[in-house]
Amino acid sequence: MSNAAVSAHSTMGKSAPTSAPLDFRAIFETYGPFVTRALRRLDVPSADRHDLRQEIFVVVHRKLHEYDGRASLRSWIYGICVRMASTYRRSARVRREEACEHPEPAISLGNEGATQDRDLDSRRAYAHAEALLAKLDDEKRRVFVLYEIEGLSMAEVAEVVGCPLQTAYSRLHAARKGMKVLLQRSLLVRVSPA
């Protein structure tokens, strides 16, 4: 099955399962970056993301025959990510990473100064947003990331996180409010004299 076929299959939502088998290689290539982003947003440290991503795809490969098409393939894979990240956080020993989570970009000789500044500003803004997301509780962060960042429908979000639709909407509202408060606090800390 081609990447296009995987994409078509993944957007089926609640339609009946197809008779064509899913191609694991195409799934891995299509959803690998999505899984990496999901793990980052589920607060898995960068040092462990690659290993956990591989473990997730081992589970996907092992359970692919059980996928029934009731949810989109993306939602099904995200559910596996959430469960594995949760298990990881419960069982992982507490670690302090020495490496910088978001290293400064390498400077190449061909870049203009303005482009470098924009790139650096973008990286800093991204790191700031990731830090704010990490401060939300797991339930709110999952709903916020799935809906606002990954673009899933609220019905898919509710199914993935395993809650009623109205609860998902409530968590999204609370997450938006929490992000607004966190952003305002962080901006106040930045402008207040030390």
N, C-alpha and C positions, 0 to 999 in steps of 0.2 A: 504494500500500500504506500503510495507516495505521500509526501508532506501535505499536498493539497487534499488527499483523501483523508489523512489524519485530521486536518483542519476542518474539513466538512463533517467528519464524524464527531469531532469535539464540540461542534456548535449545534448538534442535534437537540440538545436539551433533554426533554422527556419523551422523545420519540422512541419507537420500538427499536430494539437492537438490530443491527444489520447482520446478515449472514456472512459477510466477508470478514476473515480474521484480521485482527489489528497487527500491524508490523511493528515489532518492538523497536527496531533500529530507528524507524521514522518517528516513533513516539519519543524516544530518547533525544533525537536531534531537535525535534520541535519543542519539547517541554523542558529540556535541560536548563536553558536560561531562566525560564519561569520558576523552576524548582529552586535555583540558586537565589533568585530575588525573594522568593517566599521564605526561604531559610534565613536570609538576612533580616527580613522584616519580622520574623518570628524570634529574633534576638539570639540566633545561633552564632557564636563567635566565628570570625573568619577562619581561624586555624582549624576548625572542625567542619566547616561547611562542605568541603569537597568530599570528605569521607561520608558524611551523613547523606549527601546527595547520592552517592553511589549506593548506599544502603537502601535509600528510598526507591531507586530504580531496580534494585534486586527484588524488593517487595512488589513493585509494579509488574515486573516480569513474572514473578511467581503467581500473582493473583490476576493477571490479565485475562485469563479464561473465565474468571468470575465476574468481570465487568459486564453489566447487563444493559447499559445504555439509558437507564432511568435518569441519570444526571449527565451533564457534559463530561467528557473525558478530562478536561481541565479541572473541573470541580472534584472529580473522583481522585485525581492525582493530588490536588491541594489537600483533600481530607487525609490522605496518607502522610503528606508533609506535616500537617498539624499534629497528628498522632505521634509521629516519629520525633518531632521537635519537642513535644511535651515529654515523651519518654526520655529523650536525651537530657532535658533540663532536670528531670527528677533524679536521673542516675549519674549525671556527670559530676565529677569532683570539681570543687570550686577552683577556677583557674584565673590567674591574673596575666593577661597578655602583655608582653613587653612591646611587641610590634605595634606600630600605629595602625589603627583600624582603617583609616582612609589616608594613605600616604599622599604627599604632595606629588603632583604630576611631574614627570621628567621634562626638563626644558630642552627642546631641540633648537639647533641653530637657525632653522628656517622659519620659526614662528615670530610673528610680530609681537611687540610688547603688549598691545591692546588685546590680542587674542589670548595671550598667556594670562592676563588679568581676568578676562572673562572666564576662561577655563578654571582658574583658581577660585573665582567667586562661585561658579557653578558647583565645584566640588565642596566648597565650604557650606553652601546652602543645602546641598544633598546630605552632608554629614550632620548638619543641624536638624534637618527634618527627620533623619534616622534616629538621632538622639531623642527628639521629642516623641517619636513613635514608641521608642523603648520604654518611655515613662508611663504609657497607657497600660492598663491591665490587659491580660491576654485576650479576654472575650471581646473587649472593645477594639483592641488593635486588630484582631483577626477580621472583624466585620469592616472596619475602616479600610484596611488594606485591600480586602477582596472587592469592595464596592468602589471606593474612590481611586485606588491605584491600579488594580488589576482589571477593573471594568466588568465584573460579573454582575448579573442582574440580582436584585434583592432576593428573589425566589431561590436562585442558585446559592447565594450567600447563606440564607437560612438553612438550606439543605446541607451544605458543607459543614457548617458549625453545629448543626443538629438542634436547632431551636425553632419555635414558631416564627412565622413571618413578622408579626408585630413586635416580637422580642428583638428580632434582628434590626428592625427600624428603630426601636428604642435604644439599642446599643450604638447604632450609627449616630443617632442624635447626641447621645452622651459622649461618644468619642469625638465628634466635631466640637462640642462644647469644651471638652477636655483639651483638645489640641489648641483651641483658641486661647484658653487660659494659660496653657504652657507656653505658647508663643508670646503672649503678652508679658508673662513673667520673665522669659528669657531676654526679651528686648529691653525690659526695664533693668535687668542686671547688666546688660551690655552698655547702657547709656549712663547708669549711675556712677558717680565718682567712687573710686576705690579707697 
